[in-house]
């Protein structure tokens, strides 16, 4: 029996609660490890499969994974504010 969302899932959900799109890398602490990034991707994919977040995977120069509110946009569209963070 599950005890609820894990640490990474809670971080993703709190970031997405604001109704904005979030790069997964922005959820990680400074100096993160590859294993932390992989764990965060697994957590985001689990939330996306459950319908709690939207999941978008971009390859625009470098691979980028973006999560946001479910049902906002579709894969292949850039999320709102994509260019604002540059």
VENDAVEN-V486564 format. One record per pair of residues at least 4 apart in sequence whose C-alpha atoms are under 8 Angstrom apart, sorted by the first residue. I is the first residue (numbers start at 1). J is the second residue. D is the distance in Angstrom with one decimal. If there is no record, write none. Layout:
((I:J:D) (I:J:D))
This chain:
((5:9:5.5) (5:10:6.0) (6:10:6.1) (6:43:8.0) (7:11:6.4) (8:12:6.3) (8:39:7.4) (8:40:5.7) (8:43:6.1) (9:13:6.1) (9:40:7.6) (9:43:5.4) (9:44:6.7) (9:47:7.2) (10:14:6.1) (11:15:6.2) (11:27:6.8) (12:16:6.2) (12:24:7.9) (12:27:6.8) (12:44:7.0) (12:67:8.0) (13:17:5.9) (13:53:7.8) (14:18:7.5) (15:20:7.9) (15:22:6.9) (15:27:7.4) (16:20:5.9) (16:21:6.7) (16:22:6.8) (16:53:7.6) (16:67:7.3) (16:68:5.5) (16:69:6.1) (17:69:7.5) (19:68:6.9) (19:69:5.9) (20:68:5.9) (20:69:7.0) (20:80:7.8) (21:66:6.5) (21:67:5.7) (21:68:4.3) (21:69:7.2) (21:79:6.3) (21:80:7.2) (21:81:7.9) (22:26:6.9) (22:27:7.7) (22:66:5.5) (22:67:5.4) (22:68:6.2) (23:27:7.2) (23:64:7.1) (23:65:5.9) (23:66:4.5) (23:67:6.5) (24:28:7.0) (24:40:7.3) (24:41:7.5) (24:64:7.9) (24:65:6.0) (24:66:6.0) (24:67:7.0) (25:37:7.4) (28:32:6.4) (28:36:7.8) (28:37:7.3) (32:36:6.3) (32:37:7.1) (33:37:6.5) (34:38:6.1) (35:39:6.1) (36:40:6.1) (37:41:6.2) (38:42:6.3) (39:43:6.2) (40:44:6.1) (41:45:6.1) (42:46:6.2) (43:47:6.3) (44:48:6.1) (44:53:7.7) (44:55:7.5) (44:67:7.4) (45:49:6.1) (45:55:7.3) (46:50:6.3) (47:51:6.3) (47:52:5.3) (47:53:5.9) (48:52:5.7) (48:53:4.9) (48:54:5.7) (48:55:6.0) (48:70:8.0) (51:70:6.4) (52:69:7.4) (52:70:6.0) (53:67:6.3) (53:68:5.5) (53:69:5.0) (53:70:4.5) (54:67:5.3) (54:68:5.0) (54:69:5.5) (54:70:4.4) (54:71:6.5) (54:72:7.2) (55:65:7.3) (55:66:6.0) (55:67:4.7) (55:68:6.8) (55:75:7.6) (56:65:5.8) (56:66:5.1) (56:67:6.3) (56:74:7.9) (56:75:5.6) (56:76:7.5) (57:63:7.3) (57:64:5.9) (57:65:4.5) (57:66:6.3) (57:75:7.6) (58:63:5.8) (58:64:5.0) (58:65:6.2) (58:66:7.7) (58:76:7.8) (59:63:4.5) (59:64:6.2) (60:64:7.5) (68:72:7.4) (73:77:6.6) (73:79:7.3) (78:82:6.3) (81:85:7.0) (82:86:7.9))
